[in-house]
Amino acid sequence: MPEYLFFKKGKQTVVLERSDTDLASRLTDQGYKKQFEEVSATDENHALARFADIRREKRIDQHNFIAGAGAMPLIGVLTAAAVFFCAKNSQT
């Protein structure tokens, strides 16, 4: 199965086989940025679909991380309050 690289310029994404170094250098000269992701796929359409899946999963992971980072301080405050009230009730 061939390996594919991705180049992006604005909203346009170009898929090409890893072995096509001439086109890769031309795309770079035209201002395209090589993307970090590289995939193995049966053809360019499957490679582009996998690239979209990877990017979607990355956005979901970032959203979940931010949501967790926001919830953790709240959980800490609620836990501290519960411990405080339980300790206060056990002293009386």
HTML snippet that shows the backbone in 3Dmol.js (N, CA, C, O; Angstrom):
<script src="https://3Dmol.org/build/3Dmol-min.js"></script>
<div id="view" style="width:600px;height:400px;position:relative"></div>
<script>
const pdb = `
ATOM      1  N   MET A   1       0.836  -1.168   0.000  1.00  0.00           N
ATOM      2  CA  MET A   1       0.000   0.000   0.000  1.00  0.00           C
ATOM      3  C   MET A   1       0.888   1.242   0.000  1.00  0.00           C
ATOM      4  O   MET A   1       1.810   1.341   0.810  1.00  0.00           O
ATOM      5  N   PRO A   2       0.626   2.176  -0.887  1.00  0.00           N
ATOM      6  CA  PRO A   2       1.463   3.376  -0.934  1.00  0.00           C
ATOM      7  C   PRO A   2       1.236   4.300   0.263  1.00  0.00           C
ATOM      8  O   PRO A   2       0.167   4.310   0.873  1.00  0.00           O
ATOM      9  N   GLU A   3       2.263   5.065   0.573  1.00  0.00           N
ATOM     10  CA  GLU A   3       2.170   6.062   1.642  1.00  0.00           C
ATOM     11  C   GLU A   3       1.926   7.419   1.014  1.00  0.00           C
ATOM     12  O   GLU A   3       2.490   7.751  -0.029  1.00  0.00           O
ATOM     13  N   TYR A   4       1.074   8.199   1.667  1.00  0.00           N
ATOM     14  CA  TYR A   4       0.694   9.502   1.144  1.00  0.00           C
ATOM     15  C   TYR A   4       1.080  10.612   2.102  1.00  0.00           C
ATOM     16  O   TYR A   4       1.053  10.450   3.322  1.00  0.00           O
ATOM     17  N   LEU A   5       1.443  11.757   1.510  1.00  0.00           N
ATOM     18  CA  LEU A   5       1.761  12.973   2.252  1.00  0.00           C
ATOM     19  C   LEU A   5       0.684  14.001   1.949  1.00  0.00           C
ATOM     20  O   LEU A   5      -0.038  13.886   0.958  1.00  0.00           O
ATOM     21  N   PHE A   6       0.582  14.999   2.803  1.00  0.00           N
ATOM     22  CA  PHE A   6      -0.422  16.032   2.625  1.00  0.00           C
ATOM     23  C   PHE A   6       0.246  17.405   2.667  1.00  0.00           C
ATOM     24  O   PHE A   6       1.123  17.663   3.491  1.00  0.00           O
ATOM     25  N   PHE A   7      -0.182  18.261   1.774  1.00  0.00           N
ATOM     26  CA  PHE A   7       0.290  19.634   1.729  1.00  0.00           C
ATOM     27  C   PHE A   7      -0.935  20.531   1.768  1.00  0.00           C
ATOM     28  O   PHE A   7      -1.947  20.251   1.126  1.00  0.00           O
ATOM     29  N   LYS A   8      -0.829  21.609   2.528  1.00  0.00           N
ATOM     30  CA  LYS A   8      -1.988  22.470   2.718  1.00  0.00           C
ATOM     31  C   LYS A   8      -1.610  23.927   2.484  1.00  0.00           C
ATOM     32  O   LYS A   8      -0.541  24.383   2.888  1.00  0.00           O
ATOM     33  N   LYS A   9      -2.509  24.644   1.823  1.00  0.00           N
ATOM     34  CA  LYS A   9      -2.361  26.083   1.604  1.00  0.00           C
ATOM     35  C   LYS A   9      -3.758  26.670   1.739  1.00  0.00           C
ATOM     36  O   LYS A   9      -4.620  26.461   0.885  1.00  0.00           O
ATOM     37  N   GLY A  10      -3.967  27.407   2.822  1.00  0.00           N
ATOM     38  CA  GLY A  10      -5.304  27.918   3.096  1.00  0.00           C
ATOM     39  C   GLY A  10      -6.238  26.754   3.395  1.00  0.00           C
ATOM     40  O   GLY A  10      -5.980  25.945   4.286  1.00  0.00           O
ATOM     41  N   LYS A  11      -7.321  26.683   2.639  1.00  0.00           N
ATOM     42  CA  LYS A  11      -8.268  25.572   2.833  1.00  0.00           C
ATOM     43  C   LYS A  11      -8.045  24.438   1.837  1.00  0.00           C
ATOM     44  O   LYS A  11      -8.754  23.433   1.875  1.00  0.00           O
ATOM     45  N   GLN A  12      -7.076  24.592   0.955  1.00  0.00           N
ATOM     46  CA  GLN A  12      -6.816  23.579  -0.058  1.00  0.00           C
ATOM     47  C   GLN A  12      -5.799  22.564   0.443  1.00  0.00           C
ATOM     48  O   GLN A  12      -4.733  22.926   0.941  1.00  0.00           O
ATOM     49  N   THR A  13      -6.144  21.291   0.304  1.00  0.00           N
ATOM     50  CA  THR A  13      -5.261  20.201   0.706  1.00  0.00           C
ATOM     51  C   THR A  13      -4.914  19.367  -0.523  1.00  0.00           C
ATOM     52  O   THR A  13      -5.794  18.987  -1.295  1.00  0.00           O
ATOM     53  N   VAL A  14      -3.639  19.090  -0.694  1.00  0.00           N
ATOM     54  CA  VAL A  14      -3.168  18.276  -1.815  1.00  0.00           C
ATOM     55  C   VAL A  14      -2.590  16.980  -1.258  1.00  0.00           C
ATOM     56  O   VAL A  14      -1.819  16.985  -0.299  1.00  0.00           O
ATOM     57  N   VAL A  15      -2.980  15.879  -1.877  1.00  0.00           N
ATOM     58  CA  VAL A  15      -2.504  14.552  -1.482  1.00  0.00           C
ATOM     59  C   VAL A  15      -1.539  14.062  -2.547  1.00  0.00           C
ATOM     60  O   VAL A  15      -1.827  14.154  -3.741  1.00  0.00           O
ATOM     61  N   LEU A  16      -0.385  13.538  -2.117  1.00  0.00           N
ATOM     62  CA  LEU A  16       0.514  12.942  -3.091  1.00  0.00           C
ATOM     63  C   LEU A  16       1.293  11.804  -2.473  1.00  0.00           C
ATOM     64  O   LEU A  16       1.489  11.734  -1.259  1.00  0.00           O
ATOM     65  N   GLU A  17       1.730  10.913  -3.346  1.00  0.00           N
ATOM     66  CA  GLU A  17       2.496   9.764  -2.863  1.00  0.00           C
ATOM     67  C   GLU A  17       3.857  10.229  -2.368  1.00  0.00           C
ATOM     68  O   GLU A  17       4.431  11.195  -2.871  1.00  0.00           O
ATOM     69  N   ARG A  18       4.350   9.520  -1.378  1.00  0.00           N
ATOM     70  CA  ARG A  18       5.640   9.867  -0.777  1.00  0.00           C
ATOM     71  C   ARG A  18       6.761   9.876  -1.817  1.00  0.00           C
ATOM     72  O   ARG A  18       7.701  10.663  -1.710  1.00  0.00           O
ATOM     73  N   SER A  19       6.665   9.018  -2.803  1.00  0.00           N
ATOM     74  CA  SER A  19       7.725   8.903  -3.803  1.00  0.00           C
ATOM     75  C   SER A  19       7.759  10.075  -4.788  1.00  0.00           C
ATOM     76  O   SER A  19       8.726  10.215  -5.536  1.00  0.00           O
ATOM     77  N   ASP A  20       6.733  10.910  -4.801  1.00  0.00           N
ATOM     78  CA  ASP A  20       6.660  12.031  -5.741  1.00  0.00           C
ATOM     79  C   ASP A  20       7.352  13.262  -5.154  1.00  0.00           C
ATOM     80  O   ASP A  20       6.697  14.232  -4.774  1.00  0.00           O
ATOM     81  N   THR A  21       8.674  13.209  -5.087  1.00  0.00           N
ATOM     82  CA  THR A  21       9.444  14.285  -4.456  1.00  0.00           C
ATOM     83  C   THR A  21       9.479  15.556  -5.300  1.00  0.00           C
ATOM     84  O   THR A  21       9.578  16.657  -4.758  1.00  0.00           O
ATOM     85  N   ASP A  22       9.398  15.410  -6.634  1.00  0.00           N
ATOM     86  CA  ASP A  22       9.409  16.597  -7.499  1.00  0.00           C
ATOM     87  C   ASP A  22       8.181  17.464  -7.243  1.00  0.00           C
ATOM     88  O   ASP A  22       8.304  18.678  -7.082  1.00  0.00           O
ATOM     89  N   LEU A  23       7.009  16.859  -7.202  1.00  0.00           N
ATOM     90  CA  LEU A  23       5.785  17.610  -6.950  1.00  0.00           C
ATOM     91  C   LEU A  23       5.787  18.174  -5.538  1.00  0.00           C
ATOM     92  O   LEU A  23       5.283  19.274  -5.309  1.00  0.00           O
ATOM     93  N   ALA A  24       6.346  17.437  -4.595  1.00  0.00           N
ATOM     94  CA  ALA A  24       6.420  17.928  -3.209  1.00  0.00           C
ATOM     95  C   ALA A  24       7.246  19.208  -3.135  1.00  0.00           C
ATOM     96  O   ALA A  24       6.861  20.155  -2.450  1.00  0.00           O
ATOM     97  N   SER A  25       8.366  19.241  -3.826  1.00  0.00           N
ATOM     98  CA  SER A  25       9.197  20.457  -3.782  1.00  0.00           C
ATOM     99  C   SER A  25       8.522  21.603  -4.522  1.00  0.00           C
ATOM    100  O   SER A  25       8.666  22.756  -4.114  1.00  0.00           O
ATOM    101  N   ARG A  26       7.784  21.319  -5.608  1.00  0.00           N
ATOM    102  CA  ARG A  26       7.054  22.381  -6.318  1.00  0.00           C
ATOM    103  C   ARG A  26       5.942  22.957  -5.448  1.00  0.00           C
ATOM    104  O   ARG A  26       5.714  24.166  -5.439  1.00  0.00           O
ATOM    105  N   LEU A  27       5.251  22.079  -4.715  1.00  0.00           N
ATOM    106  CA  LEU A  27       4.192  22.558  -3.825  1.00  0.00           C
ATOM    107  C   LEU A  27       4.764  23.442  -2.726  1.00  0.00           C
ATOM    108  O   LEU A  27       4.181  24.469  -2.382  1.00  0.00           O
ATOM    109  N   THR A  28       5.903  23.042  -2.178  1.00  0.00           N
ATOM    110  CA  THR A  28       6.561  23.838  -1.149  1.00  0.00           C
ATOM    111  C   THR A  28       6.958  25.207  -1.705  1.00  0.00           C
ATOM    112  O   THR A  28       6.808  26.226  -1.032  1.00  0.00           O
ATOM    113  N   ASP A  29       7.461  25.218  -2.932  1.00  0.00           N
ATOM    114  CA  ASP A  29       7.830  26.486  -3.572  1.00  0.00           C
ATOM    115  C   ASP A  29       6.615  27.382  -3.812  1.00  0.00           C
ATOM    116  O   ASP A  29       6.740  28.607  -3.826  1.00  0.00           O
ATOM    117  N   GLN A  30       5.446  26.779  -4.002  1.00  0.00           N
ATOM    118  CA  GLN A  30       4.219  27.537  -4.246  1.00  0.00           C
ATOM    119  C   GLN A  30       3.553  28.006  -2.947  1.00  0.00           C
ATOM    120  O   GLN A  30       2.495  28.634  -2.981  1.00  0.00           O
ATOM    121  N   GLY A  31       4.173  27.699  -1.807  1.00  0.00           N
ATOM    122  CA  GLY A  31       3.646  28.181  -0.543  1.00  0.00           C
ATOM    123  C   GLY A  31       2.838  27.167   0.242  1.00  0.00           C
ATOM    124  O   GLY A  31       2.266  27.507   1.277  1.00  0.00           O
ATOM    125  N   TYR A  32       2.779  25.931  -0.226  1.00  0.00           N
ATOM    126  CA  TYR A  32       2.074  24.888   0.513  1.00  0.00           C
ATOM    127  C   TYR A  32       2.929  24.454   1.690  1.00  0.00           C
ATOM    128  O   TYR A  32       4.156  24.425   1.598  1.00  0.00           O
ATOM    129  N   LYS A  33       2.288  24.121   2.781  1.00  0.00           N
ATOM    130  CA  LYS A  33       2.984  23.629   3.974  1.00  0.00           C
ATOM    131  C   LYS A  33       2.759  22.131   4.081  1.00  0.00           C
ATOM    132  O   LYS A  33       1.627  21.654   4.007  1.00  0.00           O
ATOM    133  N   LYS A  34       3.859  21.389   4.257  1.00  0.00           N
ATOM    134  CA  LYS A  34       3.751  19.945   4.452  1.00  0.00           C
ATOM    135  C   LYS A  34       3.141  19.689   5.820  1.00  0.00           C
ATOM    136  O   LYS A  34       3.560  20.276   6.818  1.00  0.00           O
ATOM    137  N   GLN A  35       2.156  18.816   5.859  1.00  0.00           N
ATOM    138  CA  GLN A  35       1.481  18.474   7.097  1.00  0.00           C
ATOM    139  C   GLN A  35       2.208  17.322   7.780  1.00  0.00           C
ATOM    140  O   GLN A  35       2.899  16.536   7.132  1.00  0.00           O
ATOM    141  N   PHE A  36       2.043  17.236   9.083  1.00  0.00           N
ATOM    142  CA  PHE A  36       2.734  16.225   9.873  1.00  0.00           C
ATOM    143  C   PHE A  36       2.238  14.816   9.552  1.00  0.00           C
ATOM    144  O   PHE A  36       3.020  13.865   9.551  1.00  0.00           O
ATOM    145  N   GLU A  37       0.940  14.682   9.281  1.00  0.00           N
ATOM    146  CA  GLU A  37       0.335  13.367   9.089  1.00  0.00           C
ATOM    147  C   GLU A  37       0.794  12.717   7.788  1.00  0.00           C
ATOM    148  O   GLU A  37       0.908  13.372   6.752  1.00  0.00           O
ATOM    149  N   GLU A  38       1.051  11.426   7.868  1.00  0.00           N
ATOM    150  CA  GLU A  38       1.354  10.592   6.706  1.00  0.00           C
ATOM    151  C   GLU A  38       0.571   9.304   6.891  1.00  0.00           C
ATOM    152  O   GLU A  38       0.561   8.735   7.983  1.00  0.00           O
ATOM    153  N   VAL A  39      -0.093   8.833   5.822  1.00  0.00           N
ATOM    154  CA  VAL A  39      -0.919   7.636   5.945  1.00  0.00           C
ATOM    155  C   VAL A  39      -0.635   6.660   4.816  1.00  0.00           C
ATOM    156  O   VAL A  39      -0.172   7.037   3.739  1.00  0.00           O
ATOM    157  N   SER A  40      -0.923   5.401   5.092  1.00  0.00           N
ATOM    158  CA  SER A  40      -0.907   4.369   4.059  1.00  0.00           C
ATOM    159  C   SER A  40      -2.357   4.117   3.661  1.00  0.00           C
ATOM    160  O   SER A  40      -3.224   3.950   4.519  1.00  0.00           O
ATOM    161  N   ALA A  41      -2.610   4.091   2.364  1.00  0.00           N
ATOM    162  CA  ALA A  41      -3.974   3.882   1.881  1.00  0.00           C
ATOM    163  C   ALA A  41      -3.928   3.271   0.486  1.00  0.00           C
ATOM    164  O   ALA A  41      -2.887   3.256  -0.172  1.00  0.00           O
ATOM    165  N   THR A  42      -5.077   2.771   0.053  1.00  0.00           N
ATOM    166  CA  THR A  42      -5.152   2.143  -1.265  1.00  0.00           C
ATOM    167  C   THR A  42      -5.106   3.162  -2.390  1.00  0.00           C
ATOM    168  O   THR A  42      -4.573   2.878  -3.463  1.00  0.00           O
ATOM    169  N   ASP A  43      -5.667   4.363  -2.153  1.00  0.00           N
ATOM    170  CA  ASP A  43      -5.627   5.416  -3.174  1.00  0.00           C
ATOM    171  C   ASP A  43      -5.713   6.789  -2.512  1.00  0.00           C
ATOM    172  O   ASP A  43      -5.819   6.895  -1.290  1.00  0.00           O
ATOM    173  N   GLU A  44      -5.666   7.839  -3.335  1.00  0.00           N
ATOM    174  CA  GLU A  44      -5.659   9.200  -2.806  1.00  0.00           C
ATOM    175  C   GLU A  44      -6.942   9.550  -2.060  1.00  0.00           C
ATOM    176  O   GLU A  44      -6.901  10.255  -1.051  1.00  0.00           O
ATOM    177  N   ASN A  45      -8.091   9.058  -2.554  1.00  0.00           N
ATOM    178  CA  ASN A  45      -9.365   9.364  -1.889  1.00  0.00           C
ATOM    179  C   ASN A  45      -9.421   8.777  -0.483  1.00  0.00           C
ATOM    180  O   ASN A  45      -9.876   9.434   0.453  1.00  0.00           O
ATOM    181  N   HIS A  46      -8.961   7.545  -0.340  1.00  0.00           N
ATOM    182  CA  HIS A  46      -8.927   6.919   0.990  1.00  0.00           C
ATOM    183  C   HIS A  46      -7.928   7.632   1.898  1.00  0.00           C
ATOM    184  O   HIS A  46      -8.167   7.780   3.097  1.00  0.00           O
ATOM    185  N   ALA A  47      -6.824   8.066   1.330  1.00  0.00           N
ATOM    186  CA  ALA A  47      -5.820   8.795   2.112  1.00  0.00           C
ATOM    187  C   ALA A  47      -6.394  10.117   2.611  1.00  0.00           C
ATOM    188  O   ALA A  47      -6.190  10.483   3.769  1.00  0.00           O
ATOM    189  N   LEU A  48      -7.105  10.830   1.752  1.00  0.00           N
ATOM    190  CA  LEU A  48      -7.700  12.104   2.136  1.00  0.00           C
ATOM    191  C   LEU A  48      -8.788  11.902   3.194  1.00  0.00           C
ATOM    192  O   LEU A  48      -8.924  12.716   4.107  1.00  0.00           O
ATOM    193  N   ALA A  49      -9.560  10.822   3.073  1.00  0.00           N
ATOM    194  CA  ALA A  49     -10.587  10.523   4.080  1.00  0.00           C
ATOM    195  C   ALA A  49      -9.936  10.224   5.425  1.00  0.00           C
ATOM    196  O   ALA A  49     -10.432  10.662   6.463  1.00  0.00           O
ATOM    197  N   ARG A  50      -8.846   9.494   5.417  1.00  0.00           N
ATOM    198  CA  ARG A  50      -8.133   9.182   6.667  1.00  0.00           C
ATOM    199  C   ARG A  50      -7.542  10.455   7.276  1.00  0.00           C
ATOM    200  O   ARG A  50      -7.566  10.630   8.495  1.00  0.00           O
ATOM    201  N   PHE A  51      -7.018  11.332   6.440  1.00  0.00           N
ATOM    202  CA  PHE A  51      -6.480  12.608   6.895  1.00  0.00           C
ATOM    203  C   PHE A  51      -7.576  13.419   7.594  1.00  0.00           C
ATOM    204  O   PHE A  51      -7.346  13.993   8.659  1.00  0.00           O
ATOM    205  N   ALA A  52      -8.756  13.462   6.996  1.00  0.00           N
ATOM    206  CA  ALA A  52      -9.885  14.181   7.602  1.00  0.00           C
ATOM    207  C   ALA A  52     -10.262  13.551   8.943  1.00  0.00           C
ATOM    208  O   ALA A  52     -10.565  14.266   9.898  1.00  0.00           O
ATOM    209  N   ASP A  53     -10.245  12.210   9.021  1.00  0.00           N
ATOM    210  CA  ASP A  53     -10.541  11.520  10.291  1.00  0.00           C
ATOM    211  C   ASP A  53      -9.523  11.880  11.367  1.00  0.00           C
ATOM    212  O   ASP A  53      -9.891  12.138  12.513  1.00  0.00           O
ATOM    213  N   ILE A  54      -8.264  11.896  11.002  1.00  0.00           N
ATOM    214  CA  ILE A  54      -7.197  12.223  11.960  1.00  0.00           C
ATOM    215  C   ILE A  54      -7.386  13.639  12.483  1.00  0.00           C
ATOM    216  O   ILE A  54      -7.276  13.880  13.685  1.00  0.00           O
ATOM    217  N   ARG A  55      -7.668  14.574  11.586  1.00  0.00           N
ATOM    218  CA  ARG A  55      -7.859  15.961  11.998  1.00  0.00           C
ATOM    219  C   ARG A  55      -9.096  16.114  12.882  1.00  0.00           C
ATOM    220  O   ARG A  55      -9.066  16.862  13.860  1.00  0.00           O
ATOM    221  N   ARG A  56     -10.173  15.420  12.553  1.00  0.00           N
ATOM    222  CA  ARG A  56     -11.397  15.477  13.357  1.00  0.00           C
ATOM    223  C   ARG A  56     -11.140  14.917  14.760  1.00  0.00           C
ATOM    224  O   ARG A  56     -11.579  15.500  15.752  1.00  0.00           O
ATOM    225  N   GLU A  57     -10.433  13.791  14.842  1.00  0.00           N
ATOM    226  CA  GLU A  57     -10.095  13.211  16.145  1.00  0.00           C
ATOM    227  C   GLU A  57      -9.219  14.156  16.958  1.00  0.00           C
ATOM    228  O   GLU A  57      -9.366  14.247  18.177  1.00  0.00           O
ATOM    229  N   LYS A  58      -8.317  14.854  16.293  1.00  0.00           N
ATOM    230  CA  LYS A  58      -7.443  15.807  16.982  1.00  0.00           C
ATOM    231  C   LYS A  58      -8.263  16.952  17.577  1.00  0.00           C
ATOM    232  O   LYS A  58      -8.028  17.356  18.717  1.00  0.00           O
ATOM    233  N   ARG A  59      -9.232  17.481  16.804  1.00  0.00           N
ATOM    234  CA  ARG A  59     -10.098  18.552  17.325  1.00  0.00           C
ATOM    235  C   ARG A  59     -10.916  18.063  18.512  1.00  0.00           C
ATOM    236  O   ARG A  59     -11.077  18.790  19.492  1.00  0.00           O
ATOM    237  N   ILE A  60     -11.437  16.836  18.435  1.00  0.00           N
ATOM    238  CA  ILE A  60     -12.220  16.272  19.544  1.00  0.00           C
ATOM    239  C   ILE A  60     -11.349  16.119  20.783  1.00  0.00           C
ATOM    240  O   ILE A  60     -11.779  16.446  21.889  1.00  0.00           O
ATOM    241  N   ASP A  61     -10.130  15.625  20.606  1.00  0.00           N
ATOM    242  CA  ASP A  61      -9.205  15.468  21.732  1.00  0.00           C
ATOM    243  C   ASP A  61      -8.893  16.810  22.384  1.00  0.00           C
ATOM    244  O   ASP A  61      -8.852  16.917  23.610  1.00  0.00           O
ATOM    245  N   GLN A  62      -8.672  17.829  21.563  1.00  0.00           N
ATOM    246  CA  GLN A  62      -8.388  19.159  22.112  1.00  0.00           C
ATOM    247  C   GLN A  62      -9.588  19.698  22.876  1.00  0.00           C
ATOM    248  O   GLN A  62      -9.434  20.282  23.949  1.00  0.00           O
ATOM    249  N   HIS A  63     -10.772  19.505  22.333  1.00  0.00           N
ATOM    250  CA  HIS A  63     -11.994  19.967  23.011  1.00  0.00           C
ATOM    251  C   HIS A  63     -12.162  19.242  24.341  1.00  0.00           C
ATOM    252  O   HIS A  63     -12.458  19.870  25.358  1.00  0.00           O
ATOM    253  N   ASN A  64     -11.975  17.934  24.340  1.00  0.00           N
ATOM    254  CA  ASN A  64     -12.118  17.157  25.575  1.00  0.00           C
ATOM    255  C   ASN A  64     -11.082  17.559  26.614  1.00  0.00           C
ATOM    256  O   ASN A  64     -11.386  17.605  27.806  1.00  0.00           O
ATOM    257  N   PHE A  65      -9.876  17.849  26.181  1.00  0.00           N
ATOM    258  CA  PHE A  65      -8.835  18.275  27.108  1.00  0.00           C
ATOM    259  C   PHE A  65      -9.204  19.610  27.751  1.00  0.00           C
ATOM    260  O   PHE A  65      -9.073  19.784  28.963  1.00  0.00           O
ATOM    261  N   ILE A  66      -9.666  20.550  26.924  1.00  0.00           N
ATOM    262  CA  ILE A  66     -10.051  21.860  27.453  1.00  0.00           C
ATOM    263  C   ILE A  66     -11.233  21.732  28.396  1.00  0.00           C
ATOM    264  O   ILE A  66     -11.266  22.382  29.441  1.00  0.00           O
ATOM    265  N   ALA A  67     -12.207  20.898  28.038  1.00  0.00           N
ATOM    266  CA  ALA A  67     -13.373  20.701  28.905  1.00  0.00           C
ATOM    267  C   ALA A  67     -12.944  20.082  30.234  1.00  0.00           C
ATOM    268  O   ALA A  67     -13.446  20.473  31.289  1.00  0.00           O
ATOM    269  N   GLY A  68     -12.030  19.130  30.193  1.00  0.00           N
ATOM    270  CA  GLY A  68     -11.535  18.505  31.418  1.00  0.00           C
ATOM    271  C   GLY A  68     -10.737  19.473  32.255  1.00  0.00           C
ATOM    272  O   GLY A  68     -10.825  19.458  33.483  1.00  0.00           O
ATOM    273  N   ALA A  69      -9.959  20.317  31.603  1.00  0.00           N
ATOM    274  CA  ALA A  69      -9.159  21.302  32.329  1.00  0.00           C
ATOM    275  C   ALA A  69     -10.054  22.310  33.034  1.00  0.00           C
ATOM    276  O   ALA A  69      -9.687  22.835  34.085  1.00  0.00           O
ATOM    277  N   GLY A  70     -11.210  22.584  32.473  1.00  0.00           N
ATOM    278  CA  GLY A  70     -12.148  23.498  33.115  1.00  0.00           C
ATOM    279  C   GLY A  70     -12.908  22.851  34.251  1.00  0.00           C
ATOM    280  O   GLY A  70     -13.251  23.519  35.227  1.00  0.00           O
ATOM    281  N   ALA A  71     -13.176  21.566  34.140  1.00  0.00           N
ATOM    282  CA  ALA A  71     -13.970  20.873  35.153  1.00  0.00           C
ATOM    283  C   ALA A  71     -13.146  20.472  36.378  1.00  0.00           C
ATOM    284  O   ALA A  71     -13.684  20.385  37.481  1.00  0.00           O
ATOM    285  N   MET A  72     -11.875  20.232  36.199  1.00  0.00           N
ATOM    286  CA  MET A  72     -11.053  19.756  37.313  1.00  0.00           C
ATOM    287  C   MET A  72     -10.980  20.733  38.483  1.00  0.00           C
ATOM    288  O   MET A  72     -11.098  20.287  39.624  1.00  0.00           O
ATOM    289  N   PRO A  73     -10.796  22.021  38.276  1.00  0.00           N
ATOM    290  CA  PRO A  73     -10.804  22.930  39.432  1.00  0.00           C
ATOM    291  C   PRO A  73     -12.147  22.937  40.158  1.00  0.00           C
ATOM    292  O   PRO A  73     -12.192  23.036  41.384  1.00  0.00           O
ATOM    293  N   LEU A  74     -13.236  22.832  39.404  1.00  0.00           N
ATOM    294  CA  LEU A  74     -14.561  22.783  40.027  1.00  0.00           C
ATOM    295  C   LEU A  74     -14.703  21.535  40.899  1.00  0.00           C
ATOM    296  O   LEU A  74     -15.232  21.606  42.008  1.00  0.00           O
ATOM    297  N   ILE A  75     -14.239  20.416  40.406  1.00  0.00           N
ATOM    298  CA  ILE A  75     -14.284  19.178  41.189  1.00  0.00           C
ATOM    299  C   ILE A  75     -13.435  19.328  42.446  1.00  0.00           C
ATOM    300  O   ILE A  75     -13.832  18.881  43.522  1.00  0.00           O
ATOM    301  N   GLY A  76     -12.275  19.950  42.315  1.00  0.00           N
ATOM    302  CA  GLY A  76     -11.408  20.166  43.476  1.00  0.00           C
ATOM    303  C   GLY A  76     -12.075  21.035  44.534  1.00  0.00           C
ATOM    304  O   GLY A  76     -11.992  20.740  45.726  1.00  0.00           O
ATOM    305  N   VAL A  77     -12.735  22.106  44.099  1.00  0.00           N
ATOM    306  CA  VAL A  77     -13.423  22.995  45.044  1.00  0.00           C
ATOM    307  C   VAL A  77     -14.568  22.256  45.722  1.00  0.00           C
ATOM    308  O   VAL A  77     -14.734  22.365  46.937  1.00  0.00           O
ATOM    309  N   LEU A  78     -15.353  21.514  44.970  1.00  0.00           N
ATOM    310  CA  LEU A  78     -16.466  20.768  45.545  1.00  0.00           C
ATOM    311  C   LEU A  78     -15.973  19.699  46.523  1.00  0.00           C
ATOM    312  O   LEU A  78     -16.598  19.479  47.561  1.00  0.00           O
ATOM    313  N   THR A  79     -14.878  19.044  46.207  1.00  0.00           N
ATOM    314  CA  THR A  79     -14.313  18.033  47.103  1.00  0.00           C
ATOM    315  C   THR A  79     -13.812  18.688  48.390  1.00  0.00           C
ATOM    316  O   THR A  79     -14.037  18.160  49.478  1.00  0.00           O
ATOM    317  N   ALA A  80     -13.144  19.817  48.277  1.00  0.00           N
ATOM    318  CA  ALA A  80     -12.653  20.521  49.466  1.00  0.00           C
ATOM    319  C   ALA A  80     -13.822  20.963  50.341  1.00  0.00           C
ATOM    320  O   ALA A  80     -13.756  20.865  51.566  1.00  0.00           O
ATOM    321  N   ALA A  81     -14.887  21.446  49.716  1.00  0.00           N
ATOM    322  CA  ALA A  81     -16.059  21.871  50.487  1.00  0.00           C
ATOM    323  C   ALA A  81     -16.693  20.682  51.191  1.00  0.00           C
ATOM    324  O   ALA A  81     -17.076  20.794  52.356  1.00  0.00           O
ATOM    325  N   ALA A  82     -16.811  19.554  50.518  1.00  0.00           N
ATOM    326  CA  ALA A  82     -17.396  18.363  51.120  1.00  0.00           C
ATOM    327  C   ALA A  82     -16.552  17.877  52.298  1.00  0.00           C
ATOM    328  O   ALA A  82     -17.098  17.507  53.336  1.00  0.00           O
ATOM    329  N   VAL A  83     -15.237  17.875  52.148  1.00  0.00           N
ATOM    330  CA  VAL A  83     -14.344  17.460  53.233  1.00  0.00           C
ATOM    331  C   VAL A  83     -14.476  18.418  54.413  1.00  0.00           C
ATOM    332  O   VAL A  83     -14.497  17.987  55.566  1.00  0.00           O
ATOM    333  N   PHE A  84     -14.563  19.701  54.129  1.00  0.00           N
ATOM    334  CA  PHE A  84     -14.695  20.696  55.188  1.00  0.00           C
ATOM    335  C   PHE A  84     -15.982  20.464  55.985  1.00  0.00           C
ATOM    336  O   PHE A  84     -15.957  20.434  57.215  1.00  0.00           O
ATOM    337  N   PHE A  85     -17.096  20.300  55.288  1.00  0.00           N
ATOM    338  CA  PHE A  85     -18.372  20.108  55.974  1.00  0.00           C
ATOM    339  C   PHE A  85     -18.441  18.773  56.705  1.00  0.00           C
ATOM    340  O   PHE A  85     -19.022  18.694  57.788  1.00  0.00           O
ATOM    341  N   CYS A  86     -17.863  17.732  56.135  1.00  0.00           N
ATOM    342  CA  CYS A  86     -17.848  16.425  56.815  1.00  0.00           C
ATOM    343  C   CYS A  86     -16.981  16.486  58.067  1.00  0.00           C
ATOM    344  O   CYS A  86     -17.340  15.922  59.100  1.00  0.00           O
ATOM    345  N   ALA A  87     -15.844  17.166  57.978  1.00  0.00           N
ATOM    346  CA  ALA A  87     -14.964  17.297  59.145  1.00  0.00           C
ATOM    347  C   ALA A  87     -15.623  18.144  60.225  1.00  0.00           C
ATOM    348  O   ALA A  87     -15.486  17.854  61.414  1.00  0.00           O
ATOM    349  N   LYS A  88     -16.325  19.172  59.825  1.00  0.00           N
ATOM    350  CA  LYS A  88     -17.014  20.047  60.775  1.00  0.00           C
ATOM    351  C   LYS A  88     -18.142  19.290  61.481  1.00  0.00           C
ATOM    352  O   LYS A  88     -18.344  19.456  62.684  1.00  0.00           O
ATOM    353  N   ASN A  89     -18.872  18.467  60.738  1.00  0.00           N
ATOM    354  CA  ASN A  89     -19.972  17.704  61.333  1.00  0.00           C
ATOM    355  C   ASN A  89     -19.466  16.591  62.254  1.00  0.00           C
ATOM    356  O   ASN A  89     -20.133  16.256  63.233  1.00  0.00           O
ATOM    357  N   SER A  90     -18.329  16.030  61.963  1.00  0.00           N
ATOM    358  CA  SER A  90     -17.812  14.950  62.792  1.00  0.00           C
ATOM    359  C   SER A  90     -17.218  15.472  64.104  1.00  0.00           C
ATOM    360  O   SER A  90     -17.092  14.714  65.065  1.00  0.00           O
ATOM    361  N   GLN A  91     -16.853  16.756  64.153  1.00  0.00           N
ATOM    362  CA  GLN A  91     -16.313  17.362  65.373  1.00  0.00           C
ATOM    363  C   GLN A  91     -17.415  17.705  66.364  1.00  0.00           C
ATOM    364  O   GLN A  91     -17.152  17.783  67.564  1.00  0.00           O
ATOM    365  N   THR A  92     -18.614  17.906  65.904  1.00  0.00           N
ATOM    366  CA  THR A  92     -19.695  18.287  66.817  1.00  0.00           C
ATOM    367  C   THR A  92     -20.419  17.101  67.369  1.00  0.00           C
ATOM    368  O   THR A  92     -21.355  17.260  68.152  1.00  0.00           O
TER     369      THR A  92
END
`;
const viewer = $3Dmol.createViewer("view");
viewer.addModel(pdb, "pdb");
viewer.setStyle({}, {cartoon: {color: "spectrum"}});
viewer.zoomTo();
viewer.render();
</script>
